[in-house]
């Protein structure tokens, strides 16, 4: 299947996205964003015209003013290129999500829209939705997925079993290369795990639990939004420190 890669190659003044930002346009889908609004609408229309005509490449400068129905005031030059596959977005990060319950499903729905490589792990195949962009791992022993994770990954643990959560967290912390280790649960659950880890000589200082940037309620969507928000905040902090 062919796509049109739309890349921001030059900007001036106030613009929604910086140079290097990309999105991909297919016949009936898009991936990524160059900022939304009429700019993106015009870019998608142009890209689909190219798909229909067979045109391989094009470059176009957009003035973000009244003529485009936008008030940014700057201008953006886009490069349109026909490609055969969608590449991983720049600055994509690895996330391992353990658990496909109610909150896990909502977390996955959010992460699928972000520039990350999501690996979703659960032992119960019936729990996964029919369509997901995540790399699904159905494993009788989900803890083994920790060993296969890339260095520098972010971990979110929210399985159906406290015992399994503990086992996964212990294995992740023993790796020492995780960028973020978050576990859903109460203060009591987190305290019990920290006590167990301490007794086993495992440093639990990197564990974030209970997880969540704010207490927005107990509905699965509210919990998921709060959890992902904290992950993204920590990612931004870590990225800034590494520069």
Buried (B, 14 or more C-beta within 10 A) or exposed (E): EBBBBBBBBEBEEEBBBEEEBBBBBBEEEBBBBBBEBBBBEBBBEBBBEBBEEEBEEBEEEBBBEEEBEBEBEBBBBBBBBBEEEBEEBEEEBBBBBBBBBBBBBBBBBBBBEBBBBBBBBBBBEEBBEEEBEBEBBBBEEBBEBBEEBEEEBBBBBBBBEEEBBBBBBBBBBBBEEBBBBBBBBEEEBBEBBBEBBEEEEBEBEBBBBBBBBEEBEEEBBBBBBBBBBBBBEBBEEBEEEEE
